Amino acid sequence: MNLQQRFGLFHSRPDWRAARRPRRGWQIVAVGIAIAYSPMWLPRIPGAAGIAPGLPGPASSIFWNALAVGGLAVYVAAVERRRPASIGMRKPQGKDLEWALYLFGVYMAWQWLIRAVLPPTADTGTAVIAALPVTAVLGMIVSAAVFEEILYRGYPIERLSELTGRRWLAYALTVPLFIAPHIFFFGVQWLWTAGVGAVVIYVLYAKTQNLPACMLLHLGINLPILIPTIAAHVGG
């Protein structure tokens, strides 16, 4: 059942309303996507006024991601009247976790290879994160693994797939929006280093449509950022 059908957009009604039905489906999803991507634009509003709610710097992503997930959960339940499973939030099966493990192995093998062949140079993004308190970085790691999967994969991919009928198009529209901020923060070398982690997470979701499995893979991929963080504090 696609989104228009789920919202009763194809019930028998006068013909003059027919043209409005697909538009209504897009409007509903557009609002949901605006909520999902709000951590990319909403912080600019209080930021322009000199207000910084929650933790300072990159750690503020914990606050904004949590706010967006809360708002999206209310929107999906109250406005769309759909269950969490409609955005991939379902109990992972054994095969889902197996794929997560296999792809984590692929990612770690790539990390070993690329660092041996083309060692990455120091980047300001990693330095900024490493300078934060260990507890703040750990909070960022966990919140990113959970919240980003809901906001940037589960909701937009599922809803755009339903509306367009083309799953590849949903990926084509959402992948750049996830990758661009990481390149901006970590630099272009992120593409062939940690960026491969984003690729394997997308592969996992394409294979399983299971967000908890992707969250576990995302967590494993992000945890190594603790190494330079702890080293910076011990060294200091």
Buried (B, 14 or more C-beta within 10 A) or exposed (E): EBBBEBBEBBEEEEEEEEEEBBEBBBEBBEEBBBBBBBBBEBBEEEEEEEEEEEBEEBBBBBBBBBBBBEBBBEBBEEEBEBEBEBBBBBEBEEEBBEBBBBBBEBBBEBBEEBEEEEEBEEBEBBEEBBBBEBEBBBBBBBBBBBBBBBBBBBBBBBBBBBBBEEBEEBBEBBBEBBBEEBBEBBBEBBBEBBBBBBBBBBBBBEBBBBBBBBBBBBBBBBEBBBEBBEEBBEEE
